[in-house]
Amino acid sequence: MNRIKEVLKDKGISQTWLAKQTGKSYNTINEYARNVRQPSLEDLYTIADILSVDVKELLKSKSNV
């Protein structure tokens, strides 16, 4: 499970913008955000870098932060 959707919401960033930045389709980013599909480790690090967060922030639940 990941927190991509929550981090995007907290930062006021759209899934469409993230898709453009990563070179992934909107559908792929949407599936990541809904936890229907999990990003590869490489993609997770890319997303963390683009969002300027530690990769752990994309993986931890809010109760564990």
N, C-alpha and C positions, 0 to 999 in steps of 0.2 A: 504494500500500500504506500502511496505517496501523498504529499500535501501540495502538489503543484497548483491545484485549484485555489486553495486557501492563500498561498503565497501570491498568486496573481491578483486575487481580490484585495489582499492587504496592501499591495503596491499600486493598485488601480491600473493594472495592465491587462489588456485583452488577450484572449487565446489567439486571435487573428494576428496580433502584433508578434506574439511569441512564435507562431508558425512561420512568419516571414523571416524573423531573426535566425531561426534554426534551419530554415530550408525544408522544413517538414510541412506536410499538408495540414490544413485546419483540422481535418478529421482525425489525423494521428494525434495532434495535441489535445483535441477534445477527448479522445479515448484515454490518453494519459491522465487528463484532469478528472475524468470520471472513474478512474481506476478500472477501466474495462481492459486496458492493456498497459503493461509496464514498460517504461523506457529502458533501453540498454544502459549499462553503467556509463558508457561513453556519452550517451545522450543526456543522462542525468547530470553529469559533470558539465556538459555544454549548457544545459538549461540553468544550472546553478550559476555559472559564470555570467551568462546573459542577464540573469536577474540580480546579480551582485549579492548572492547569499552563499553561505556555506552549504555544501551538498547535504549535510546533516539536517538542515532546516527543511529540506524537501522530503525527508524521511521520518522525522520525529512527529509524534502526535503532540498537540498543544499541551496536553497534560504532562508530557515528558520534557518540555522545553525549559 
